[in-house]
Amino acid sequence: MPPAGSLRLETLKTRADFLRAARARRVVMPGFILQARKRDDDGPIRVGFTCSKKVGNAVARNRAKRRLREVARHVLGQRGRAATDYVLVGRADITASRPFSDLIADCNAALDQLP
């Protein structure tokens, strides 16, 4: 497996992909919510990020999404399963301010809870 820095995860872009992931398995962690959906193909890992207006203004939402992208790059790049869609949902007042090491630990714990 290549190091996390060199692996490029594919990004979910269409609303339909996000809605399918929202109907799938979810794990609620203190820093964010992880939704995971196994696809029927043998394609790559795909990741999506979302933060509602509850997270804060545009600056806070963008900061939360940047942090979630880095968590996905570090953890899902190594531990994610192929042919799976992951969506990381930011949480209000927590995702942007939680220590990065705690977000990494949350992601590892969430992946452990998934079947």
Secondary structure as GFF3:
##gff-version 3
##sequence-region A 1 115
A	DSSP	three_ten_helix	4	6	.	.	.	ID=ss1
A	DSSP	beta_strand	10	11	.	.	.	ID=ss2
A	DSSP	alpha_helix	15	22	.	.	.	ID=ss3
A	DSSP	beta_strand	25	28	.	.	.	ID=ss4
A	DSSP	beta_strand	32	38	.	.	.	ID=ss5
A	DSSP	beta_strand	46	50	.	.	.	ID=ss6
A	DSSP	three_ten_helix	53	55	.	.	.	ID=ss7
A	DSSP	alpha_helix	58	71	.	.	.	ID=ss8
A	DSSP	pi_helix	72	76	.	.	.	ID=ss9
A	DSSP	alpha_helix	77	79	.	.	.	ID=ss10
A	DSSP	beta_strand	84	90	.	.	.	ID=ss11
A	DSSP	alpha_helix	100	113	.	.	.	ID=ss12
###
